[in-house]
Amino acid sequence: MIALKSILVATDFGEASDAALAYGREMARAFDATLHVLHVADDVYVRLGGDAYVTVLPELQKDLEDEAQRKLDSLVIDNDPKPITVKKAVVTSSATAACVVQYARDNDINLIIVGTHGRGAVAHLLMGSVAERIVRTAPCPVLIVREHELDFVLPDALTTTTTQA
């Protein structure tokens, strides 16, 4: 028997992440697990350099993190009849995959769910894949969700219709 008690969905607020969150919600509900939703905010200090940081970047970093928290708060509103336990986190890092894996280790996560954009081979070669790096280094199983995959998570209206038929 599989015992999932903590499920992590990493989000970049894109369509693929929305699909991953739908899977995460349903799996957390099915296994009565805690759903962790994590967004890794980009570390402006590392991206833009330390000299500019002193004057402009602290406020830019705070604004970036505050906006991410607002998006995360609106993303995980749970108005379902059977609510699930959700823990939200915004973490700042310049290494997204490593940050997701470390969060999974620190919080005893049993399953990580991430969305992927499904880029072509050349784009993958040039940019790499956060999802691939997570798969290679994760301490637990990883479910990769593409935004336009065949879904096995049915919208609530279809679930109701299917069970009544």
Buried (B, 14 or more C-beta within 10 A) or exposed (E): EEEBEBBBBBBBBEEBBBBBBBBBBBBBBEBEBBBBBBBBBBBBBEEBEEEEBEEEBEEBBEEBBEEBBEBBEEBBEEEEEEEBEBEBBBBBBEBBBBBBBBBBEEBEBBBBBBBBBBEEEEEBEEEEBBBBBBBEBBEBEBBBBBBEBEEEBBEEEEEEEEEEE
